[in-house]
């Protein structure tokens, strides 16, 4: 015969599995296998009555688990390391379930797993899943305390508890004092990736086209600029070592105001990427809070970005950057050797031209007239990459054109630099903003011209102007594009999926703005509106509102329970129970006013063993109907029949 505790094993493992699921892909594989092995063996032991590990093994398992954690995470202390330790504990704890206390502790480990995930993830989809997790885990907790009730009734009871807690949760979220940093110093792991690091090699940007992840979202204050103006500035590359570009030059902080026309105001929500760079429409007028602007108009955070960052910016789409400065001579740097053909070509342009503008024009004609191709699968160019690209392969992506153009300009004596960022974006009609994805990554150049300053020149436009107007999908052959950018084989199902995805993104973005973006600054601004009430201080405002919400919950709960108790179904159950008690009283078994149903059963069993079992069946039904949220028609009918047909 199965042990009584065995019936709790499966629901408890379900609770732990649901709680740990969001972190499975981020946990070391050995921890996932660890939990699967222990839980799987425990389920098999229940079904086939297999022996559980002895106490000596159960003592060694935690030591092995702790050793694995120390080896895996070493000196790294953070959210994922703590979660790993908690997961190891969750894998072992079900083996020790022997008492009611053990069951309760194990379920509360599931709650802790959910809380840890809530501190790690910020998006709406995961938040909804975690609410679902709490719903299921709470229903299982109710089942442990009342195993005779139906699981659907337990779910209903769990949902009721969560709804009752919702006002207090919202009050604490908006009113509880918020920290200026992460909660308890927790470090969130970045969930997104930026398209650019501090180094750019040929082929780097082409790889990003196959990445459909969101880089950032932009909400404009006013009309969206034309597509050919949507250049999102990120990293400015100054140094070329013959194979790749990097940012080794120390750029001074910007100390001047840019002059420009056609200002555009907008808000950007940037996905976390664990780096310092942020993006702006070319070119920004100022730097937002927590950032600084360098003299090459790139923006940088003071700390690596670990969570979503929403910031406001203003940019000029028509501008003049001013005079050439001494430190900008780095824009003429070239390695002493290599790429001889490109140097000779640039030298000839310099000798034949009367101005830098004419050199730029000659370079544009060179790209247009020499059968260059714009594609995602460029030929490998390792040695002398500029010469190989310009004179042999003649096919490449935007970084090939930007890199070779900047090289030619420097070799011809025209200061130039390469810019890494994004170009364009996808309009979301359901949210009034555009989505810039990793697949929109782009590289272009800037040259310095007297009287104009740094001027953007996108050499890709010489070869594939469709890239500027229509994006990557309009400039590259369909067979080279990743599936999510192909349009030839679009079906109604794919169109429906794309529309659904945009709708969900709009909802998720609103969630990020209202809840994820609610910071110390927003809370401070919120309470500043309440100063007109002439209360003593902000802290008393917070305390008063929290207390008021708490009492509102208590009063609401009391009224709901009062109304529910007088609703008829509960009264009919109580009426039948009192009828049953009066029948027993006639046989010399009266119920004392202080006796609950369980104590009444004990008293009946001690005085009359002949009717104990039958009376227990009736009283168990009463307990289920009265306290177990199981008052459906079938059980109520059975209870009524047994009471009415009761005879001694």
Secondary structure per residue as TSV (DSSP state, phi and psi in degrees):
chain	resnum	aa	ss	phi	psi
A	1	X	-	360.0	136.7
A	2	X	-	-68.2	146.0
A	3	X	-	-66.0	148.0
A	4	X	T	-60.4	-34.5
A	5	X	T	-70.9	-18.0
A	6	X	H	-61.5	-31.2
A	7	X	H	-68.6	-15.5
A	8	X	H	-90.7	-14.2
A	9	X	H	-63.7	-50.1
A	10	X	H	-60.3	-51.3
A	11	X	H	-61.9	-33.7
A	12	X	H	-66.7	-41.4
A	13	X	H	-67.4	-35.0
A	14	X	H	-60.6	-44.1
A	15	X	H	-60.6	-45.3
A	16	X	H	-66.4	-39.5
A	17	X	H	-65.0	-44.0
A	18	X	H	-62.6	-39.2
A	19	X	H	-70.3	-34.7
A	20	X	H	-87.9	-15.7
A	21	X	G	-54.6	-43.9
A	22	X	G	-59.0	-23.5
A	23	X	G	-102.6	2.7
A	24	X	T	-57.4	-45.0
A	25	X	T	-72.0	-15.9
A	26	X	T	-100.5	-13.2
A	27	X	S	-81.3	151.3
A	28	X	-	-58.8	144.6
A	29	X	H	-60.3	-29.9
A	30	X	H	-69.3	-30.4
A	31	X	H	-70.4	-39.5
A	32	X	H	-62.4	-45.6
A	33	X	H	-64.5	-39.9
A	34	X	H	-53.3	-53.5
A	35	X	H	-65.2	-43.3
A	36	X	H	-62.1	-41.3
A	37	X	H	-65.6	-48.3
A	38	X	H	-66.4	-44.7
A	39	X	H	-68.7	-39.5
A	40	X	H	-63.0	-44.0
A	41	X	H	-65.0	-36.9
A	42	X	H	-64.5	-40.7
A	43	X	H	-65.7	-39.6
A	44	X	H	-66.1	-35.5
A	45	X	H	-66.0	-32.0
A	46	X	H	-70.6	-41.2
A	47	X	H	-75.0	-41.6
A	48	X	H	-109.9	9.7
A	49	X	-	56.6	45.7
A	50	X	-	-79.0	152.0
A	51	X	-	-72.9	142.9
A	52	X	-	-84.7	157.5
A	53	X	-	-56.9	144.7
A	54	X	-	-71.5	174.6
A	55	X	H	-65.1	-32.8
A	56	X	H	-64.4	-44.2
A	57	X	H	-66.9	-40.3
A	58	X	H	-66.0	-19.8
A	59	X	H	-81.4	-34.8
A	60	X	H	-76.7	-33.8
A	61	X	H	-55.4	-47.6
A	62	X	H	-61.2	-33.8
A	63	X	H	-65.3	-44.1
A	64	X	H	-62.7	-42.1
A	65	X	H	-63.3	-44.2
A	66	X	H	-64.6	-39.8
A	67	X	H	-61.8	-41.8
A	68	X	H	-61.6	-40.5
A	69	X	H	-63.1	-45.8
A	70	X	H	-64.2	-39.1
A	71	X	H	-69.8	-40.3
A	72	X	H	-69.8	-48.6
A	73	X	H	-97.9	-14.9
A	74	X	T	49.4	-115.6
A	75	X	T	-95.6	5.3
A	76	X	-	-79.1	120.0
A	77	X	-	-114.3	119.7
A	78	X	S	-174.8	-175.9
A	79	X	H	-58.2	-42.8
A	80	X	H	-69.6	-36.1
A	81	X	H	-65.4	-42.5
A	82	X	H	-64.0	-40.5
A	83	X	H	-65.5	-38.2
A	84	X	H	-59.7	-43.1
A	85	X	H	-64.0	-41.6
A	86	X	H	-65.5	-37.4
A	87	X	H	-66.4	-39.1
A	88	X	H	-61.5	-42.3
A	89	X	H	-63.9	-40.4
A	90	X	H	-65.2	-32.3
A	91	X	H	-67.1	-31.9
A	92	X	H	-91.0	-34.3
A	93	X	H	-57.3	-40.1
A	94	X	G	-58.9	-23.2
A	95	X	G	-68.2	-20.0
A	96	X	G	-100.6	6.1
A	97	X	-	-70.4	114.1
A	98	X	-	-131.7	-28.3
A	99	X	S	-126.3	173.2
A	100	X	H	-59.6	-39.9
A	101	X	H	-61.5	-41.4
A	102	X	H	-61.7	-41.0
A	103	X	H	-63.3	-43.5
A	104	X	H	-64.8	-43.5
A	105	X	H	-61.7	-41.4
A	106	X	H	-64.1	-41.6
A	107	X	H	-64.6	-37.3
A	108	X	H	-70.8	-23.8
A	109	X	H	-62.6	-39.0
A	110	X	H	-60.8	-40.8
A	111	X	H	-61.1	-41.8
A	112	X	H	-64.8	-35.7
A	113	X	H	-62.3	-41.1
A	114	X	H	-64.5	-43.8
A	115	X	H	-61.4	-41.6
A	116	X	H	-62.6	-41.8
A	117	X	H	-64.9	-35.7
A	118	X	H	-64.2	-32.7
A	119	X	H	-75.8	-20.5
A	120	X	H	-92.5	-36.5
A	121	X	-	-107.3	151.1
A	122	X	-	-124.7	-15.0
A	123	X	S	-77.0	161.0
A	124	X	H	-65.5	-41.3
A	125	X	H	-59.3	-44.3
A	126	X	H	-69.4	-35.9
A	127	X	H	-62.1	-43.1
A	128	X	H	-63.2	-40.5
A	129	X	H	-63.8	-39.0
A	130	X	H	-68.7	-34.1
A	131	X	H	-63.9	-41.7
A	132	X	H	-60.7	-41.1
A	133	X	H	-60.0	-45.3
A	134	X	H	-63.9	-38.5
A	135	X	H	-58.4	-48.7
A	136	X	H	-68.4	-44.8
A	137	X	H	-63.6	-39.7
A	138	X	H	-66.4	-38.5
A	139	X	H	-61.9	-38.9
A	140	X	H	-68.2	-36.4
A	141	X	H	-62.2	-40.9
A	142	X	H	-64.3	-40.2
A	143	X	H	-61.4	-39.9
A	144	X	H	-61.6	-34.3
A	145	X	H	-89.6	-19.0
A	146	X	-	-144.2	76.0
A	147	X	T	-68.0	-13.8
A	148	X	T	-84.6	-12.3
A	149	X	S	-77.5	157.4
A	150	X	-	-76.6	149.4
A	151	X	H	-67.0	-32.9
A	152	X	H	-63.0	-36.5
A	153	X	H	-69.3	-36.4
A	154	X	H	-63.8	-39.7
A	155	X	H	-62.4	-41.1
A	156	X	H	-64.1	-42.3
A	157	X	H	-64.9	-41.1
A	158	X	H	-62.0	-43.1
A	159	X	H	-63.3	-37.7
A	160	X	H	-62.2	-43.8
A	161	X	H	-61.2	-42.7
A	162	X	H	-66.7	-39.8
A	163	X	H	-64.8	-40.2
A	164	X	H	-64.9	-31.7
A	165	X	H	-82.6	-13.9
A	166	X	H	-59.8	-45.6
A	167	X	H	-59.6	-42.3
A	168	X	H	-66.0	-38.7
A	169	X	H	-60.6	-46.3
A	170	X	H	-64.8	-39.8
A	171	X	H	-62.2	-45.1
A	172	X	H	-66.4	-37.3
A	173	X	H	-62.4	-46.7
A	174	X	H	-84.2	-26.4
A	175	X	H	-106.9	-25.9
A	176	X	S	-65.7	134.3
A	177	X	-	-54.4	127.8
A	178	X	-	-96.5	145.6
A	179	X	-	-83.0	157.7
A	180	X	S	-75.8	-20.6
A	181	X	S	-115.3	-158.4
A	182	X	S	-75.0	153.4
A	183	X	G	-61.0	120.8
A	184	X	G	55.9	27.0
A	185	X	G	72.5	12.4
A	186	X	-	-61.5	133.0
A	187	X	-	-100.0	114.0
A	188	X	-	-78.4	141.9
A	189	X	-	-80.6	136.9
A	190	X	-	-66.2	135.5
A	191	X	-	-102.1	-13.2
A	192	X	-	-115.1	177.5
A	193	X	-	-137.6	134.6
A	194	X	-	-82.0	158.6
A	195	X	S	-79.4	-13.4
A	196	X	-	-132.5	137.5
A	197	X	-	-105.8	-160.1
A	198	X	S	-87.1	5.4
A	199	X	E	-133.5	140.5
A	200	X	E	-128.8	116.6
A	201	X	E	-112.3	158.8
A	202	X	T	-62.6	126.9
A	203	X	T	103.5	-13.9
A	204	X	H	-65.3	-45.5
A	205	X	H	-70.9	-36.4
A	206	X	H	-59.5	-34.4
A	207	X	H	-65.8	-30.6
A	208	X	H	-72.2	-19.8
A	209	X	T	-61.4	-25.1
A	210	X	T	-86.8	5.6
A	211	X	-	-106.9	116.6
A	212	X	-	-94.9	8.6
A	213	X	-	-68.9	152.7
A	214	X	E	-78.4	131.2
A	215	X	E	-89.0	-48.9
A	216	X	E	-164.6	167.7
A	217	X	E	-122.8	146.5
A	218	X	E	-128.7	127.2
A	219	X	E	-115.2	115.4
A	220	X	E	-88.6	144.7
A	221	X	S	-94.5	87.8
A	222	X	S	118.2	-168.8
A	223	X	S	-67.3	150.2
A	224	X	-	-75.3	132.0
A	225	X	-	-59.3	162.0
A	226	X	-	-60.2	153.3
A	227	X	G	-56.2	-37.2
A	228	X	G	-74.8	-0.5
A	229	X	G	-106.3	-3.9
A	230	X	-	-86.3	67.6
A	231	X	E	-100.9	116.8
A	232	X	E	-100.3	104.2
A	233	X	E	-74.5	133.4
A	234	X	E	-128.5	-76.8
A	235	X	E	-113.9	135.7
A	236	X	E	-105.7	120.1
A	237	X	E	-98.4	125.9
A	238	X	-	-109.5	-36.1
A	239	X	E	-105.6	132.2
A	240	X	E	-118.0	124.9
A	241	X	-	-101.3	9.9
A	242	X	S	105.2	-21.7
A	243	X	S	-128.7	-34.5
A	244	X	E	-144.2	163.4
A	245	X	E	-105.3	148.3
A	246	X	E	-146.7	178.9
A	247	X	-	-115.6	37.2
A	248	X	-	-65.0	-21.6
A	249	X	S	-65.4	135.8
A	250	X	-	-82.8	109.4
A	251	X	-	-91.5	126.8
A	252	X	-	-69.3	158.3
A	253	X	B	-70.8	141.6
A	254	X	-	-65.9	133.5
A	255	X	-	-126.9	14.7
A	256	X	S	-132.3	157.9
A	257	X	-	-94.6	129.5
A	258	X	-	-75.5	146.3
A	259	X	E	-102.0	132.2
A	260	X	E	-164.3	-179.1
A	261	X	E	-131.9	172.3
A	262	X	E	54.3	62.1
A	263	X	E	-68.1	145.3
A	264	X	E	-130.5	128.0
A	265	X	E	-107.6	142.2
A	266	X	E	-162.7	163.3
A	267	X	E	-117.7	137.4
A	268	X	E	-117.2	134.2
A	269	X	E	-111.1	106.6
A	270	X	E	-96.1	132.2
A	271	X	-	-71.2	148.4
A	272	X	-	-64.9	142.4
A	273	X	-	-144.7	3.2
A	274	X	S	63.5	22.0
A	275	X	S	-126.8	-177.7
A	276	X	S	-98.9	-17.2
A	277	X	E	-78.0	140.1
A	278	X	E	-125.7	169.5
A	279	X	-	-118.6	151.1
A	280	X	E	-148.1	155.4
A	281	X	E	-69.9	136.6
A	282	X	S	-65.8	122.0
A	283	X	S	-115.1	151.2
A	284	X	B	-74.2	148.9
A	285	X	S	-88.0	-36.0
A	286	X	S	-145.2	170.6
A	287	X	-	-102.9	135.5
A	288	X	-	-72.2	173.4
A	289	X	T	-58.4	149.0
A	290	X	T	70.5	11.4
A	291	X	E	-133.0	170.2
A	292	X	E	-136.5	150.4
A	293	X	E	-105.2	128.4
A	294	X	B	-84.9	167.2
A	295	X	T	-69.8	-11.7
A	296	X	T	-94.0	13.8
A	297	X	S	69.5	18.5
A	298	X	-	-89.9	151.0
A	299	X	E	-112.4	140.3
A	300	X	E	-135.6	142.7
A	301	X	E	-79.4	162.8
A	302	X	S	-84.0	-21.9
A	303	X	S	-137.0	153.1
A	304	X	-	-56.2	141.8
A	305	X	-	-81.0	112.0
A	306	X	-	-107.0	-10.3
A	307	X	S	-144.1	167.3
A	308	X	-	-57.3	140.5
A	309	X	E	-126.4	120.2
A	310	X	E	-109.2	126.6
A	311	X	E	-143.1	155.2
A	312	X	E	-105.0	140.3
A	313	X	E	-141.3	162.8
A	314	X	E	-135.4	133.8
A	315	X	E	-133.3	154.1
A	316	X	E	-101.5	130.0
A	317	X	E	-90.6	-10.5
A	318	X	E	-130.9	124.3
A	319	X	E	-157.0	166.6
A	320	X	E	-133.2	127.1
A	321	X	-	-88.1	-6.5
A	322	X	-	94.9	-160.7
A	323	X	S	-72.9	158.0
A	324	X	-	-78.5	133.2
A	325	X	-	-109.5	161.3
A	326	X	G	-59.1	-44.7
A	327	X	G	-66.2	-18.0
A	328	X	G	-77.7	0.0
A	329	X	G	-63.2	-15.8
A	330	X	G	-59.8	-19.2
A	331	X	G	-73.5	0.4
A	332	X	G	-109.7	0.3
A	333	X	-	-69.1	137.6
A	334	X	-	-143.4	150.9
A	335	X	-	-63.5	151.0
A	336	X	S	-67.2	-23.1
A	337	X	S	-129.7	164.6
A	338	X	S	99.6	157.0
A	339	X	-	53.8	54.4
A	340	X	H	-64.6	-39.3
A	341	X	H	-63.2	-41.7
A	342	X	H	-65.0	-38.1
A	343	X	H	-65.2	-41.5
A	344	X	H	-65.9	-41.5
A	345	X	H	-62.4	-45.0
A	346	X	H	-65.7	-37.4
A	347	X	H	-63.6	-37.6
A	348	X	H	-65.8	-42.0
A	349	X	H	-60.2	-40.7
A	350	X	H	-64.0	-40.9
A	351	X	H	-71.2	-29.8
A	352	X	H	-90.4	-8.6
A	353	X	-	-108.7	150.7
A	354	X	S	-100.3	-8.1
A	355	X	S	-156.3	157.6
A	356	X	H	-58.1	-34.9
A	357	X	H	-60.4	-36.1
A	358	X	H	-70.4	-34.3
A	359	X	H	-64.9	-43.6
A	360	X	H	-60.3	-40.2
A	361	X	H	-65.9	-40.4
A	362	X	H	-63.7	-38.8
A	363	X	H	-64.8	-40.1
A	364	X	H	-62.3	-43.1
A	365	X	H	-65.0	-35.0
A	366	X	H	-60.3	-44.0
A	367	X	H	-69.4	-36.7
A	368	X	H	-71.8	-32.4
A	369	X	H	-101.2	2.9
A	370	X	T	-119.7	29.6
A	371	X	T	56.5	43.3
A	372	X	-	-76.5	148.5
A	373	X	E	-123.0	143.4
A	374	X	E	-105.0	112.1
A	375	X	-	-148.1	171.2
A	376	X	S	-95.8	-3.3
A	377	X	S	-125.6	65.9
A	378	X	-	-69.2	155.5
A	379	X	-	-69.5	152.7
A	380	X	-	-72.0	125.8
A	381	X	-	-129.6	94.5
A	382	X	-	-96.6	-59.0
A	383	X	T	-86.4	132.5
A	384	X	T	47.4	61.6
A	385	X	H	-61.8	-32.4
A	386	X	H	-68.8	-47.4
A	387	X	H	-62.2	-44.7
A	388	X	H	-61.3	-40.6
A	389	X	I	-70.1	-45.8
A	390	X	I	-72.6	-31.1
A	391	X	I	-120.2	-9.6
A	392	X	I	-121.1	-67.2
A	393	X	I	-75.0	-45.8
A	394	X	-	55.3	29.5
A	395	X	E	-141.2	138.4
A	396	X	E	-178.1	-179.3
A	397	X	-	-103.1	-172.1
A	398	X	H	-58.5	-36.2
A	399	X	H	-68.4	-28.2
A	400	X	H	-65.4	-43.6
A	401	X	H	-72.1	-41.6
A	402	X	H	-65.4	-42.9
A	403	X	H	-66.1	-47.4
A	404	X	H	-68.3	-36.9
A	405	X	H	-64.7	-45.2
A	406	X	H	-62.6	-38.1
A	407	X	H	-62.6	-46.9
A	408	X	H	-61.2	-41.1
A	409	X	H	-64.5	-43.8
A	410	X	H	-65.3	-41.2
A	411	X	H	-64.6	-25.3
A	412	X	T	-91.7	2.6
A	413	X	T	88.3	12.6
A	414	X	-	-102.3	118.9
A	415	X	-	-57.9	134.4
A	416	X	E	-149.7	160.2
A	417	X	E	-152.2	157.3
A	418	X	E	-103.2	136.9
A	419	X	E	-113.3	130.9
A	420	X	E	-109.5	132.0
A	421	X	E	-174.3	-137.2
A	422	X	E	-135.6	159.6
A	423	X	E	-135.2	125.8
A	424	X	-	87.0	-146.9
A	425	X	-	153.2	162.6
A	426	X	E	-105.5	125.3
A	427	X	E	-72.2	133.9
A	428	X	E	-108.3	101.0
A	429	X	T	-67.2	-16.6
A	430	X	T	-87.6	-8.3
A	431	X	T	-131.9	-0.4
A	432	X	T	58.2	44.7
A	433	X	E	-152.9	170.3
A	434	X	E	-113.6	150.2
A	435	X	E	-108.7	123.1
A	436	X	E	-104.2	118.3
A	437	X	E	-102.4	168.1
A	438	X	G	-60.8	-30.5
A	439	X	G	-67.5	-11.0
A	440	X	G	-89.6	7.5
A	441	X	E	-56.8	143.9
A	442	X	E	-154.1	157.1
A	443	X	E	-133.8	139.3
A	444	X	E	-143.9	-176.5
A	445	X	E	-125.9	162.9
A	446	X	E	-130.9	138.9
A	447	X	E	-120.9	149.8
A	448	X	E	-97.1	126.4
A	449	X	E	-124.8	135.1
A	450	X	T	-59.3	135.3
A	451	X	T	83.8	-13.2
A	452	X	T	-121.2	-24.2
A	453	X	E	80.8	-149.3
A	454	X	E	-77.7	123.8
A	455	X	E	-118.6	132.4
A	456	X	E	-74.3	129.7
A	457	X	E	-129.8	117.3
A	458	X	-	-102.0	99.1
A	459	X	T	-63.7	-19.0
A	460	X	H	-60.1	-32.9
A	461	X	H	-66.1	-21.1
A	462	X	H	-71.0	-31.0
A	463	X	H	-102.8	-41.3
A	464	X	-	-136.0	76.3
A	465	X	T	-60.6	-20.8
A	466	X	H	-63.7	-27.0
A	467	X	H	-61.6	-34.7
A	468	X	H	-77.3	-37.0
A	469	X	H	-90.9	-34.7
A	470	X	H	-119.4	-1.3
A	471	X	-	84.9	-176.5
A	472	X	H	-60.1	-40.3
A	473	X	H	-62.0	-25.8
A	474	X	H	-89.1	-8.3
A	475	X	H	-113.0	-16.6
A	476	X	S	-113.8	146.0
A	477	X	-	-58.2	141.6
A	478	X	G	-57.4	-37.7
A	479	X	G	-68.4	-18.6
A	480	X	G	-87.6	-19.5
A	481	X	S	-77.1	150.2
A	482	X	-	-65.5	160.7
A	483	X	G	-58.5	-35.4
A	484	X	G	-73.2	-11.3
A	485	X	G	-104.5	-9.2
A	486	X	-	-75.0	140.5
A	487	X	-	-117.4	-13.8
A	488	X	T	-65.6	-38.0
A	489	X	T	-103.7	23.9
A	490	X	-	-64.3	135.3
A	491	X	-	-118.9	173.1
A	492	X	H	-62.6	-31.6
A	493	X	H	-66.3	-42.2
A	494	X	H	-67.7	-39.2
A	495	X	H	-63.8	-41.6
A	496	X	H	-62.9	-41.7
A	497	X	H	-64.1	-41.4
A	498	X	H	-63.3	-42.1
A	499	X	H	-65.4	-43.8
A	500	X	H	-61.4	-40.8
A	501	X	H	-62.8	-41.4
A	502	X	H	-66.7	-39.3
A	503	X	H	-62.5	-45.4
A	504	X	H	-64.9	-38.8
A	505	X	H	-62.2	-37.9
A	506	X	H	-64.4	-44.0
A	507	X	H	-63.8	-45.2
A	508	X	H	-63.3	-37.1
A	509	X	H	-66.4	-41.7
A	510	X	H	-60.8	-40.1
A	511	X	H	-59.7	-44.9
A	512	X	I	-61.1	-40.3
A	513	X	I	-67.5	-44.7
A	514	X	I	-79.4	-45.0
A	515	X	I	-102.6	-55.5
A	516	X	I	-64.5	-36.7
A	517	X	T	-81.7	1.0
A	518	X	-	-76.3	103.4
A	519	X	-	-114.1	-176.4
A	520	X	H	-56.8	-39.8
A	521	X	H	-66.2	-42.9
A	522	X	H	-65.0	-40.1
A	523	X	H	-65.1	-40.6
A	524	X	H	-62.7	-41.4
A	525	X	H	-65.4	-37.1
A	526	X	H	-62.9	-44.7
A	527	X	H	-74.6	-19.4
A	528	X	H	-65.6	-26.1
A	529	X	G	-71.3	-21.4
A	530	X	G	-90.2	-1.7
A	531	X	G	-66.1	-21.5
A	532	X	G	-69.0	-9.7
A	533	X	G	-81.2	-1.0
A	534	X	-	55.5	36.5
A	535	X	-	-80.9	167.2
A	536	X	S	-60.8	-50.1
A	537	X	-	-161.4	168.3
A	538	X	H	-61.6	-35.5
A	539	X	H	-64.1	-36.4
A	540	X	H	-72.2	-30.2
A	541	X	H	-61.8	-46.1
A	542	X	H	-63.0	-48.7
A	543	X	H	-61.2	-44.6
A	544	X	H	-62.0	-42.4
A	545	X	H	-70.2	-37.2
A	546	X	H	-64.8	-45.1
A	547	X	H	-62.9	-42.0
A	548	X	H	-62.6	-42.8
A	549	X	H	-64.4	-39.0
A	550	X	H	-62.7	-46.1
A	551	X	H	-69.3	-30.8
A	552	X	H	-62.9	-40.0
A	553	X	H	-64.8	-43.4
A	554	X	H	-62.0	-46.1
A	555	X	H	-64.4	-42.9
A	556	X	H	-61.7	-44.2
A	557	X	H	-62.4	-42.2
A	558	X	H	-62.5	-44.2
A	559	X	H	-66.8	-39.8
A	560	X	H	-62.9	-45.3
A	561	X	H	-65.0	-37.9
A	562	X	H	-65.3	-43.5
A	563	X	H	-67.0	-40.4
A	564	X	H	-64.5	-39.2
A	565	X	H	-67.8	-28.2
A	566	X	T	-97.6	15.6
A	567	X	S	-82.8	-6.9
A	568	X	S	114.0	-49.5
A	569	X	H	-68.0	-42.7
A	570	X	H	-67.3	-39.9
A	571	X	H	-64.5	-38.9
A	572	X	H	-66.1	-37.6
A	573	X	H	-64.5	-45.5
A	574	X	H	-65.6	-37.6
A	575	X	H	-64.1	-43.2
A	576	X	H	-65.7	-37.5
A	577	X	H	-66.1	-41.7
A	578	X	H	-66.0	-34.2
A	579	X	H	-64.2	-41.4
A	580	X	H	-64.5	-43.0
A	581	X	H	-63.8	-37.4
A	582	X	H	-67.5	-34.6
A	583	X	H	-64.8	-40.9
A	584	X	H	-69.5	-33.1
A	585	X	H	-63.4	-32.3
A	586	X	T	-67.9	-19.4
A	587	X	T	-97.5	9.4
A	588	X	T	91.7	18.3
A	589	X	-	-123.4	62.9
A	590	X	-	-72.0	147.5
A	591	X	-	-89.8	129.1
A	592	X	-	-73.7	150.0
A	593	X	T	-58.6	-28.7
A	594	X	T	-87.7	-5.2
A	595	X	-	-86.2	130.2
A	596	X	-	-84.8	174.1
A	597	X	H	-61.5	-37.5
A	598	X	H	-68.9	-42.0
A	599	X	H	-65.9	-34.0
A	600	X	H	-65.1	-40.0
A	601	X	H	-61.4	-43.1
A	602	X	H	-61.5	-41.1
A	603	X	H	-66.2	-40.9
A	604	X	H	-63.1	-44.0
A	605	X	H	-64.1	-33.6
A	606	X	H	-75.3	-23.6
A	607	X	H	-102.4	-33.4
A	608	X	-	-144.9	93.7
A	609	X	T	-71.9	-17.3
A	610	X	T	-68.6	-35.6
A	611	X	T	-105.4	4.9
A	612	X	H	-59.0	-48.7
A	613	X	H	-65.1	-42.5
A	614	X	H	-66.0	-40.4
A	615	X	H	-66.7	-35.7
A	616	X	H	-63.0	-40.1
A	617	X	H	-60.5	-42.2
A	618	X	H	-67.9	-45.0
A	619	X	H	-69.9	-32.8
A	620	X	H	-62.4	-39.2
A	621	X	H	-64.4	-39.1
A	622	X	H	-62.5	-44.1
A	623	X	H	-61.8	-42.1
A	624	X	H	-63.3	-42.8
A	625	X	H	-71.7	-36.2
A	626	X	H	-83.5	-39.6
A	627	X	H	-120.9	-16.5
A	628	X	S	-98.0	9.5
A	629	X	S	54.3	37.8
A	630	X	-	-117.6	25.4
A	631	X	-	-80.1	64.7
A	632	X	-	-91.3	171.9
A	633	X	H	-64.8	-37.9
A	634	X	H	-64.0	-47.5
A	635	X	H	-68.7	-39.5
A	636	X	H	-63.0	-39.3
A	637	X	H	-65.1	-41.3
A	638	X	H	-63.2	-42.6
A	639	X	H	-62.9	-44.0
A	640	X	H	-63.5	-41.5
A	641	X	H	-63.3	-44.9
A	642	X	H	-66.9	-36.5
A	643	X	H	-69.2	-46.1
A	644	X	H	-66.8	-33.0
A	645	X	T	-91.2	5.9
A	646	X	-	-66.6	130.9
A	647	X	-	-145.3	149.0
A	648	X	-	-90.6	360.0
